[in-house]
Amino acid sequence: MITRQTVRNQILAFLNHEITLAQLVDWAEDGVFEADLDEKDTELLMEILARLGAADMEQFHLEWEDYYNMLSQLGYKPQVVAA
């Protein structure tokens, strides 16, 4: 099942260079078609997965602010930390 936390984890994995953009896009596309989304958040999760699934197309390129906004919509407060 895909939940808010699952999506958050994938976005953070991408931002931390643990997965590539292609992997994030593939995961999001699979999630849209899988449709095993948390029932209480289906609309939000579908919206975010659709955006992530198109992120490899030039006209839908996502910036840091887009990821920040998605994480905020999911109920998280993104922070940048240099380690």
N, CA, C and O atoms as a GROMACS GRO file, in nm:
protein
  332
    1MET      N    1   0.084  -0.118   0.000
    1MET     CA    2   0.000   0.000   0.000
    1MET      C    3   0.089   0.125   0.000
    1MET      O    4   0.190   0.132   0.071
    2ILE      N    5   0.050   0.221  -0.079
    2ILE     CA    6   0.124   0.347  -0.085
    2ILE      C    7   0.055   0.446   0.008
    2ILE      O    8  -0.065   0.474  -0.005
    3THR      N    9   0.132   0.499   0.101
    3THR     CA   10   0.083   0.595   0.200
    3THR      C   11   0.159   0.726   0.187
    3THR      O   12   0.252   0.737   0.106
    4ARG      N   13   0.120   0.824   0.266
    4ARG     CA   14   0.194   0.951   0.269
    4ARG      C   15   0.342   0.926   0.300
    4ARG      O   16   0.430   0.985   0.238
    5GLN      N   17   0.366   0.837   0.396
    5GLN     CA   18   0.504   0.809   0.437
    5GLN      C   19   0.582   0.741   0.324
    5GLN      O   20   0.700   0.770   0.305
    6THR      N   21   0.518   0.653   0.250
    6THR     CA   22   0.585   0.586   0.138
    6THR      C   23   0.630   0.688   0.034
    6THR      O   24   0.743   0.682  -0.014
    7VAL      N   25   0.542   0.782   0.001
    7VAL     CA   26   0.576   0.885  -0.098
    7VAL      C   27   0.686   0.974  -0.043
    7VAL      O   28   0.781   1.008  -0.114
    8ARG      N   29   0.675   1.012   0.083
    8ARG     CA   30   0.780   1.094   0.146
    8ARG      C   31   0.914   1.024   0.137
    8ARG      O   32   1.015   1.086   0.102
    9ASN      N   33   0.917   0.896   0.168
    9ASN     CA   34   1.043   0.821   0.165
    9ASN      C   35   1.105   0.819   0.026
    9ASN      O   36   1.227   0.831   0.012
   10GLN      N   37   1.023   0.806  -0.076
   10GLN     CA   38   1.074   0.803  -0.213
   10GLN      C   39   1.128   0.940  -0.256
   10GLN      O   40   1.233   0.949  -0.319
   11ILE      N   41   1.056   1.046  -0.219
   11ILE     CA   42   1.104   1.181  -0.252
   11ILE      C   43   1.236   1.207  -0.182
   11ILE      O   44   1.330   1.259  -0.244
   12LEU      N   45   1.244   1.172  -0.055
   12LEU     CA   46   1.369   1.195   0.019
   12LEU      C   47   1.483   1.110  -0.036
   12LEU      O   48   1.597   1.156  -0.042
   13ALA      N   49   1.453   0.988  -0.077
   13ALA     CA   50   1.556   0.902  -0.136
   13ALA      C   51   1.611   0.968  -0.262
   13ALA      O   52   1.732   0.963  -0.287
   14PHE      N   53   1.525   1.026  -0.341
   14PHE     CA   54   1.571   1.096  -0.462
   14PHE      C   55   1.653   1.220  -0.425
   14PHE      O   56   1.763   1.238  -0.477
   15LEU      N   57   1.602   1.302  -0.336
   15LEU     CA   58   1.673   1.425  -0.299
   15LEU      C   59   1.808   1.397  -0.234
   15LEU      O   60   1.900   1.478  -0.242
   16ASN      N   61   1.820   1.281  -0.169
   16ASN     CA   62   1.947   1.242  -0.105
   16ASN      C   63   2.034   1.156  -0.196
   16ASN      O   64   2.133   1.097  -0.151
   17HIS      N   65   1.998   1.149  -0.324
   17HIS     CA   66   2.075   1.076  -0.425
   17HIS      C   67   2.088   0.927  -0.395
   17HIS      O   68   2.188   0.864  -0.431
   18GLU      N   69   1.988   0.872  -0.329
   18GLU     CA   70   1.985   0.728  -0.304
   18GLU      C   71   1.920   0.654  -0.421
   18GLU      O   72   1.947   0.536  -0.443
   19ILE      N   73   1.834   0.723  -0.495
   19ILE     CA   74   1.775   0.671  -0.617
   19ILE      C   75   1.784   0.779  -0.724
   19ILE      O   76   1.799   0.897  -0.693
   20THR      N   77   1.776   0.738  -0.849
   20THR     CA   78   1.784   0.833  -0.961
   20THR      C   79   1.646   0.888  -0.993
   20THR      O   80   1.544   0.839  -0.944
   21LEU      N   81   1.645   0.992  -1.076
   21LEU     CA   82   1.518   1.047  -1.121
   21LEU      C   83   1.440   0.940  -1.197
   21LEU      O   84   1.319   0.928  -1.180
   22ALA      N   85   1.509   0.863  -1.279
   22ALA     CA   86   1.442   0.756  -1.355
   22ALA      C   87   1.376   0.655  -1.261
   22ALA      O   88   1.265   0.609  -1.288
   23GLN      N   89   1.442   0.621  -1.152
   23GLN     CA   90   1.384   0.528  -1.056
   23GLN      C   91   1.262   0.588  -0.986
   23GLN      O   92   1.162   0.520  -0.964
   24LEU      N   93   1.270   0.716  -0.951
   24LEU     CA   94   1.158   0.784  -0.888
   24LEU      C   95   1.039   0.788  -0.983
   24LEU      O   96   0.926   0.760  -0.943
   25VAL      N   97   1.064   0.823  -1.108
   25VAL     CA   98   0.958   0.831  -1.209
   25VAL      C   99   0.895   0.694  -1.230
   25VAL      O  100   0.773   0.682  -1.232
   26ASP      N  101   0.977   0.590  -1.244
   26ASP     CA  102   0.925   0.454  -1.263
   26ASP      C  103   0.839   0.412  -1.144
   26ASP      O  104   0.731   0.354  -1.161
   27TRP      N  105   0.887   0.439  -1.024
   27TRP     CA  106   0.812   0.404  -0.904
   27TRP      C  107   0.677   0.477  -0.902
   27TRP      O  108   0.574   0.416  -0.874
   28ALA      N  109   0.678   0.607  -0.933
   28ALA     CA  110   0.554   0.686  -0.931
   28ALA      C  111   0.457   0.636  -1.038
   28ALA      O  112   0.337   0.625  -1.012
   29GLU      N  113   0.507   0.608  -1.157
   29GLU     CA  114   0.420   0.557  -1.264
   29GLU      C  115   0.358   0.424  -1.223
   29GLU      O  116   0.238   0.402  -1.244
   30ASP      N  117   0.437   0.336  -1.165
   30ASP     CA  118   0.385   0.208  -1.117
   30ASP      C  119   0.277   0.231  -1.011
   30ASP      O  120   0.175   0.162  -1.008
   31GLY      N  121   0.300   0.329  -0.924
   31GLY     CA  122   0.205   0.359  -0.818
   31GLY      C  123   0.071   0.407  -0.871
   31GLY      O  124  -0.034   0.374  -0.816
   32VAL      N  125   0.074   0.485  -0.978
   32VAL     CA  126  -0.050   0.534  -1.038
   32VAL      C  127  -0.131   0.417  -1.092
   32VAL      O  128  -0.253   0.412  -1.075
   33PHE      N  129  -0.064   0.323  -1.157
   33PHE     CA  130  -0.135   0.211  -1.218
   33PHE      C  131  -0.167   0.102  -1.117
   33PHE      O  132  -0.264   0.027  -1.134
   34GLU      N  133  -0.086   0.093  -1.012
   34GLU     CA  134  -0.110  -0.008  -0.909
   34GLU      C  135  -0.239   0.020  -0.834
   34GLU      O  136  -0.316  -0.071  -0.803
   35ALA      N  137  -0.262   0.148  -0.806
   35ALA     CA  138  -0.384   0.195  -0.741
   35ALA      C  139  -0.409   0.134  -0.604
   35ALA      O  140  -0.523   0.128  -0.559
   36ASP      N  141  -0.304   0.089  -0.535
   36ASP     CA  142  -0.318   0.041  -0.398
   36ASP      C  143  -0.276   0.155  -0.306
   36ASP      O  144  -0.173   0.149  -0.238
   37LEU      N  145  -0.359   0.260  -0.306
   37LEU     CA  146  -0.329   0.380  -0.231
   37LEU      C  147  -0.410   0.384  -0.102
   37LEU      O  148  -0.522   0.332  -0.096
   38ASP      N  149  -0.353   0.445  -0.002
   38ASP     CA  150  -0.424   0.464   0.124
   38ASP      C  151  -0.556   0.535   0.095
   38ASP      O  152  -0.557   0.645   0.040
   39GLU      N  153  -0.667   0.472   0.131
   39GLU     CA  154  -0.800   0.522   0.097
   39GLU      C  155  -0.826   0.664   0.144
   39GLU      O  156  -0.890   0.742   0.073
   40LYS      N  157  -0.778   0.699   0.261
   40LYS     CA  158  -0.808   0.832   0.314
   40LYS      C  159  -0.731   0.943   0.243
   40LYS      O  160  -0.764   1.060   0.258
   41ASP      N  161  -0.628   0.907   0.166
   41ASP     CA  162  -0.546   1.006   0.097
   41ASP      C  163  -0.537   0.982  -0.054
   41ASP      O  164  -0.446   1.033  -0.119
   42THR      N  165  -0.629   0.906  -0.109
   42THR     CA  166  -0.619   0.866  -0.249
   42THR      C  167  -0.601   0.984  -0.344
   42THR      O  168  -0.512   0.981  -0.428
   43GLU      N  169  -0.682   1.086  -0.331
   43GLU     CA  170  -0.676   1.200  -0.423
   43GLU      C  171  -0.540   1.270  -0.416
   43GLU      O  172  -0.479   1.298  -0.519
   44LEU      N  173  -0.494   1.299  -0.296
   44LEU     CA  174  -0.365   1.366  -0.278
   44LEU      C  175  -0.251   1.279  -0.330
   44LEU      O  176  -0.164   1.328  -0.403
   45LEU      N  177  -0.251   1.153  -0.295
   45LEU     CA  178  -0.144   1.064  -0.338
   45LEU      C  179  -0.142   1.049  -0.490
   45LEU      O  180  -0.035   1.047  -0.550
   46MET      N  181  -0.259   1.039  -0.551
   46MET     CA  182  -0.266   1.026  -0.696
   46MET      C  183  -0.213   1.152  -0.764
   46MET      O  184  -0.142   1.144  -0.864
   47GLU      N  185  -0.246   1.268  -0.709
   47GLU     CA  186  -0.198   1.395  -0.764
   47GLU      C  187  -0.046   1.403  -0.759
   47GLU      O  188   0.018   1.441  -0.857
   48ILE      N  189   0.012   1.367  -0.646
   48ILE     CA  190   0.156   1.374  -0.630
   48ILE      C  191   0.226   1.268  -0.715
   48ILE      O  192   0.327   1.297  -0.779
   49LEU      N  193   0.173   1.147  -0.718
   49LEU     CA  194   0.232   1.042  -0.802
   49LEU      C  195   0.229   1.081  -0.949
   49LEU      O  196   0.325   1.054  -1.022
   50ALA      N  197   0.122   1.144  -0.992
   50ALA     CA  198   0.113   1.188  -1.132
   50ALA      C  199   0.221   1.292  -1.163
   50ALA      O  200   0.283   1.288  -1.269
   51ARG      N  201   0.243   1.384  -1.071
   51ARG     CA  202   0.348   1.486  -1.090
   51ARG      C  203   0.486   1.422  -1.095
   51ARG      O  204   0.568   1.455  -1.180
   52LEU      N  205   0.510   1.331  -1.002
   52LEU     CA  206   0.639   1.264  -0.999
   52LEU      C  207   0.659   1.176  -1.122
   52LEU      O  208   0.770   1.165  -1.174
   53GLY      N  209   0.553   1.114  -1.168
   53GLY     CA  210   0.561   1.027  -1.283
   53GLY      C  211   0.594   1.099  -1.413
   53GLY      O  212   0.639   1.037  -1.509
   54ALA      N  213   0.571   1.229  -1.415
   54ALA     CA  214   0.600   1.309  -1.535
   54ALA      C  215   0.728   1.391  -1.520
   54ALA      O  216   0.762   1.468  -1.610
   55ALA      N  217   0.798   1.375  -1.410
   55ALA     CA  218   0.913   1.460  -1.380
   55ALA      C  219   1.030   1.444  -1.476
   55ALA      O  220   1.120   1.529  -1.478
   56ASP      N  221   1.031   1.338  -1.555
   56ASP     CA  222   1.141   1.320  -1.649
   56ASP      C  223   1.114   1.386  -1.784
   56ASP      O  224   1.198   1.382  -1.874
   57MET      N  225   0.998   1.447  -1.798
   57MET     CA  226   0.965   1.519  -1.921
   57MET      C  227   1.000   1.666  -1.902
   57MET      O  228   0.967   1.726  -1.800
   58GLU      N  229   1.067   1.725  -2.000
   58GLU     CA  230   1.118   1.862  -1.987
   58GLU      C  231   1.011   1.961  -1.943
   58GLU      O  232   1.037   2.047  -1.858
   59GLN      N  233   0.892   1.952  -1.999
   59GLN     CA  234   0.788   2.048  -1.965
   59GLN      C  235   0.731   2.028  -1.824
   59GLN      O  236   0.659   2.114  -1.775
   60PHE      N  237   0.762   1.916  -1.761
   60PHE     CA  238   0.714   1.889  -1.625
   60PHE      C  239   0.829   1.876  -1.525
   60PHE      O  240   0.811   1.820  -1.417
   61HIS      N  241   0.946   1.927  -1.562
   61HIS     CA  242   1.064   1.924  -1.474
   61HIS      C  243   1.028   1.983  -1.338
   61HIS      O  244   0.962   2.087  -1.330
   62LEU      N  245   1.071   1.918  -1.233
   62LEU     CA  246   1.042   1.964  -1.097
   62LEU      C  247   1.164   2.031  -1.035
   62LEU      O  248   1.277   1.985  -1.053
   63GLU      N  249   1.141   2.137  -0.963
   63GLU     CA  250   1.244   2.211  -0.891
   63GLU      C  251   1.234   2.176  -0.742
   63GLU      O  252   1.138   2.113  -0.697
   64TRP      N  253   1.337   2.219  -0.667
   64TRP     CA  254   1.338   2.195  -0.523
   64TRP      C  255   1.207   2.241  -0.459
   64TRP      O  256   1.152   2.171  -0.374
   65GLU      N  257   1.157   2.357  -0.499
   65GLU     CA  258   1.034   2.411  -0.441
   65GLU      C  259   0.915   2.317  -0.465
   65GLU      O  260   0.827   2.306  -0.379
   66ASP      N  261   0.912   2.250  -0.579
   66ASP     CA  262   0.804   2.155  -0.608
   66ASP      C  263   0.808   2.037  -0.510
   66ASP      O  264   0.705   1.996  -0.456
   67TYR      N  265   0.929   1.984  -0.487
   67TYR     CA  266   0.943   1.874  -0.391
   67TYR      C  267   0.907   1.920  -0.250
   67TYR      O  268   0.843   1.848  -0.174
   68TYR      N  269   0.950   2.042  -0.216
   68TYR     CA  270   0.918   2.101  -0.086
   68TYR      C  271   0.766   2.108  -0.069
   68TYR      O  272   0.713   2.069   0.035
   69ASN      N  273   0.698   2.158  -0.171
   69ASN     CA  274   0.552   2.170  -0.164
   69ASN      C  275   0.484   2.034  -0.153
   69ASN      O  276   0.386   2.020  -0.079
   70MET      N  277   0.534   1.935  -0.225
   70MET     CA  278   0.476   1.802  -0.215
   70MET      C  279   0.492   1.746  -0.074
   70MET      O  280   0.397   1.691  -0.018
   71LEU      N  281   0.611   1.760  -0.018
   71LEU     CA  282   0.633   1.712   0.118
   71LEU      C  283   0.543   1.786   0.217
   71LEU      O  284   0.491   1.725   0.311
   72SER      N  285   0.525   1.915   0.196
   72SER     CA  286   0.435   1.993   0.282
   72SER      C  287   0.292   1.944   0.270
   72SER      O  288   0.223   1.930   0.370
   73GLN      N  289   0.246   1.918   0.147
   73GLN     CA  290   0.112   1.865   0.126
   73GLN      C  291   0.092   1.732   0.196
   73GLN      O  292  -0.018   1.700   0.242
   74LEU      N  293   0.198   1.654   0.204
   74LEU     CA  294   0.192   1.524   0.270
   74LEU      C  295   0.193   1.536   0.422
   74LEU      O  296   0.175   1.437   0.493
   75GLY      N  297   0.214   1.659   0.472
   75GLY     CA  298   0.212   1.682   0.615
   75GLY      C  299   0.348   1.687   0.681
   75GLY      O  300   0.358   1.677   0.804
   76TYR      N  301   0.453   1.702   0.601
   76TYR     CA  302   0.589   1.707   0.655
   76TYR      C  303   0.646   1.847   0.638
   76TYR      O  304   0.607   1.921   0.547
   77LYS      N  305   0.738   1.883   0.726
   77LYS     CA  306   0.804   2.012   0.717
   77LYS      C  307   0.947   1.987   0.673
   77LYS      O  308   1.033   1.953   0.754
   78PRO      N  309   0.975   2.003   0.543
   78PRO     CA  310   1.110   1.976   0.491
   78PRO      C  311   1.212   2.073   0.551
   78PRO      O  312   1.184   2.192   0.570
   79GLN      N  313   1.330   2.021   0.579
   79GLN     CA  314   1.443   2.100   0.626
   79GLN      C  315   1.568   2.051   0.554
   79GLN      O  316   1.581   1.933   0.523
   80VAL      N  317   1.658   2.142   0.527
   80VAL     CA  318   1.783   2.106   0.463
   80VAL      C  319   1.890   2.103   0.570
   80VAL      O  320   1.904   2.197   0.649
   81VAL      N  321   1.967   1.994   0.573
   81VAL     CA  322   2.076   1.978   0.669
   81VAL      C  323   2.198   1.934   0.592
   81VAL      O  324   2.192   1.842   0.511
   82ALA      N  325   2.310   2.001   0.616
   82ALA     CA  326   2.435   1.961   0.554
   82ALA      C  327   2.510   1.870   0.651
   82ALA      O  328   2.534   1.906   0.766
   83ALA      N  329   2.547   1.752   0.603
   83ALA     CA  330   2.616   1.656   0.691
   83ALA      C  331   2.760   1.643   0.650
   83ALA      O  332   2.835   1.567   0.711
   0.00000   0.00000   0.00000
